[in-house]
């Protein structure tokens, strides 16, 4: 390196050492805001490009605007501070968003937003990279990150180096948390040897002036964001006095569920374009009482029926003879995007090879009625549970809000609390005859018409 001497904080140096370990492929460096995570990612990419000739690096972020206005500014400021000059040491092509170094290395900048026309992120699949840095990774789809990992194979043997993906981000209930940091019960995960993590806070930023000023800014946030962004608290939870699932209790409802081949499967679907969300449940009665177990979930970006079918077949294909398909009643409407106008449910039935009697839907209940039924079930049902791996369903029960009329607030898709895709799938499960039968029986036997015990 040239120019000013580079000084790493203790946490940045720890992440650097982990990245240097040949067995490690994925490293998550995240936590509170202002800890120097983006700076570290840009520095690592510059180091690899200038040290190893003819290599190619990837820097990505969900939105191009954020990539351009934040991450790329950090990258070019670092180049300048290290003594690298445009035209003398590198050339930047603004149309291609690529930096070409004199030693033959390239730095690619790419936005990673989901595009319905490219649900599998094939735009990344045609280029090989040496390594990658994904900034603010919780905002990026897991599928996009996994595609990038699959492309890390350029120049390793020539230089005696290994593939590496560095991810950064702040605490949030996303795939990043459950893959690299903490499980749904709030316990830190023991990572496999090919993954590493380093958790930062603003206190780890070596810039004392920035550290003090930014800390004062973060201290004025609400409790939830202050816990996440100032203290890097991965167990921080939103407080929501008007949750849709008012009687959700994770200690009671989040418990292991097993797929039992002998039991019927109910597949409940929400046909949102981004994404299709569906849950898998067993609903049954035996000598021990009544049971509702949500044992699995899936989501398919882009509203692709065929991908949804493939996921279901892959997991439960041999057992579909004993499955019931239910969900959003609007899925029965003619689909003008299909040549013969077959509905979503009709397509699912045809592609899964199931009988028409196995598709069982009822008109969608009003949100307020659905909310009452859900909370009645959560409060009274003796064995209503969600498996810990169903993180989307758990998140929605924890976060989805209701307005003053009891309806789900869904106006802002960028707010994770307003997506409600798995909540809708759960509502349709509660609306299925098997659960409605239990609600009617319980209310009749106890004379209970409200949520009160």
Beta strands, then each sheet from edge to edge (+ up, - down):
strand 1: 26-31
strand 2: 56-61
strand 3: 90-93
strand 4: 98-101
strand 5: 106-111
strand 6: 131-134
strand 7: 164-169
strand 8: 195-200
strand 9: 265-271
strand 10: 276-286
strand 11: 289-300
strand 12: 323-327
strand 13: 384-386
sheet 1: 3+ 4- 5+ 2+ 6+ 7+ 1+ 8+
sheet 2: 12+ 9+ 10- 11+ 13+
end
